[in-house]
């Protein structure tokens, strides 16, 4: 069995709002982020990027750049060898173009120089001869039969014949008789929706420091969501053995999925290999926007039928996603998630991925789900308006629950959607009055969550403290949560435990910090590692007492005799056993390695109030409440932070954020001045309401919480704006010009 | 024999069926038998699949037992952010 079952228990440590272990380092500036790493003799790397959206590279002349004093090495795509695995080949080609550049900002060459100024000057001396090719940056254009083909030969066998060569995959999910379902409906709404690509918007740009030695060993320091992923990918691209590459993850200034792949690390390694000196690369914000992963941009068509009393009879989604210039499977996740919140007898979702001349998509919190559920929840809201029904009541009537056959296939076990909806219905926010030009939107959200490969070592120190070593960068409070779970299991105070994140040479393989997996999977492994250490400590106590190890149990942080024949001995605490460990057999530790399954799915419900200025189209969010099932909130502050952060990012996605491409195929807004993320003054306090419906697949009932929070805001905001303006909105972002145009179109139609 | 529910777009590899029967006691046997019986499924299985057994999703657990009469659903390989 790869996971433990949940057993109800009273917690002493888990659930407390203890001080965060990284807090002092971060507020004093002591924490080391990717760009803080330096090394003696270090060179500065810089990358030359394509000014064209699509072009063949005819030649690259680096001779003048090499002559510049201070330039120590230059690499191009020709320096990188063959890679067998297709997905890693795509990453390699995204890090450094080979024959063609596929988007504005695609890397074509890189150099290492003695200082950043020389590096920037030298970049201007590299001569690249391009044959500019027709480009296509919009999904709908890319699907046309005569569209420029972004990459040849990438169409999967799943794609029906007759489609553009840019359509690389097709998927379909669902069950039941759609036509019978629609025939049973009293009303059907069919709408088309569009969403813009958005960036994860992490504050810290990508940064790394690579040091390759003459005998082929290498060290790499970088900001990443997964140092083991970096090692695997870079070793494959560099033709190295994984054991010869040690990767250390820095503190991370946000990732949200965008740091689950590599962009500059193989380039820095290759430059260091050629120069024989450490090389550091730090991306500018413009580079982050132009060349790292935004999420997909999408078009979707949703059709839902409902009876007049609010029962959904049939639901259908056609989803078209573009993840940029390389194939991606995000639409599969969107198509599965689209109707996951509902108990449906007839449902079908179809998805197509389309190549465009844009950067390679990277994961972004619950990848694929927000844009699909935005469209579905918008149509459900419109149906509620049509029948004059309460949108929460309708969702309760149709909510997925234990025993529901999900829209993507499996039957749900215990899930928390109904409890979450009932909490929203009972909350004062839902009954609060609204003023003129104000509207209230609600939306459900869903994410799968998963576990994955995980290693944890837990050392009992001789002074009775505990060191936990885990291998996942802490992007959302995992060190505190892991320490809490170790303390809980061992029965000791939280402040006796310190959790650190290991480099790749110090611990076995760990999957990336993604999929809301860490508190679930690393927590599970920590609990198992603690239990392993407890077994050893009970054995040591038994030997000291001269009784059978089976006659000892662990209680409240101490070994105690168990059973009538065990004898009478006072409890022997963890600290006492640790103090004697050298004399009783040596250091004590527990460890656990697992590919964890049993992560429970997670649901959320958001309520959003907005006010729309009818003269300008500007939207202000007045009040926002998030309800989410956490299974068990190990550290409620962090859980609330995840819920609030997901909501804030989703509000930005709904209202402002978008990648804007010009007719020349170049990104028009690669900076935070023109790509507008919400800041504190844009947002009201976001109230989080945590629900705890235990996950039966985790010993403490934990579910992941990191991703679900970004799913509902798109529709919650759009539904609120639609109700405030009286116009159904169907395209994100809801920027003021777009909202104003919709209002004016509606007025013109009404007046006609 | 276990009944395995496929997602809809795989039906082109199974003669139009979205539910197939396989003699499999584990995740690994399920994948092996599926490719033997329906070679057209191999490209997708090579790209990656998950299997839901009685509602619990497994991503790579080759030796995960499949109980008799279990609900078994083949799914794309799960990825997250």
Contacts between the chains, C-beta under 8 A, distances in Angstrom:
chain1	res1	chain2	res2	distance
A	2	B	61	6.0
A	2	B	64	7.3
A	156	B	43	7.1
A	157	B	12	8.0
A	157	B	13	7.9
A	157	B	40	7.5
A	157	B	43	5.5
A	158	B	9	5.2
A	158	B	12	7.5
A	158	B	44	7.4
A	170	B	9	5.6
A	171	B	7	6.6
A	171	B	8	7.8
A	171	B	9	4.8
A	171	B	76	7.0
A	172	B	7	6.5
A	172	B	8	3.3
A	172	B	9	4.2
A	173	B	7	5.0
A	173	B	8	5.9
A	174	B	8	6.2
A	256	B	81	6.3
A	257	B	80	7.3
A	257	B	81	2.4
A	258	B	81	7.8
A	260	B	81	6.6
A	329	B	76	6.5
A	329	B	77	7.8
A	329	B	79	6.7
A	330	B	79	8.0
A	332	B	76	4.4
A	333	B	76	7.6
A	333	B	78	7.6
A	333	B	79	6.7
A	336	B	75	7.2
A	336	B	76	7.4
A	348	B	8	7.2
A	350	B	8	7.9
A	350	B	9	7.9
A	362	B	81	7.9
A	363	B	79	6.6
A	363	B	80	6.5
A	363	B	81	3.3
A	364	B	81	5.2
A	365	B	81	4.9
A	366	B	80	7.1
A	366	B	81	6.5
A	367	B	79	6.7
A	367	B	80	6.6
A	367	B	81	4.8
A	408	B	7	7.5
A	408	B	73	7.9
A	408	B	75	6.7
A	409	B	5	5.5
A	409	B	7	6.7
A	409	B	52	6.4
A	409	B	73	3.7
A	409	B	74	8.0
A	409	B	75	6.3
A	410	B	52	3.7
A	410	B	55	4.9
A	410	B	57	7.0
A	410	B	71	6.7
A	410	B	73	4.7
A	410	B	75	7.7
A	411	B	54	7.7
A	411	B	55	5.2
A	411	B	71	5.7
A	412	B	55	6.2
A	413	B	54	7.9
A	413	B	55	4.5
A	413	B	56	7.3
A	447	B	80	7.7
A	448	B	57	6.9
A	448	B	78	5.7
A	448	B	80	7.4
A	449	B	80	7.6
A	450	B	57	6.8
A	450	B	59	6.4
A	450	B	78	5.0
A	450	B	80	6.3
A	451	B	59	7.8
A	452	B	59	6.9
A	514	B	79	7.6
A	514	B	80	4.5
A	514	B	81	5.4
A	515	B	78	6.8
A	515	B	79	7.2
A	515	B	80	2.8
A	515	B	81	7.4
A	516	B	80	6.5
A	517	B	80	7.1
A	595	B	59	7.5
A	595	B	60	5.8
A	595	B	61	6.3
A	597	B	56	6.3
A	597	B	57	6.8
A	597	B	58	4.7
A	597	B	59	6.9
A	597	B	61	5.8
A	597	B	64	7.4
A	598	B	56	5.6
A	599	B	57	7.5
A	697	B	56	6.4
A	707	B	80	6.3
A	707	B	81	6.3
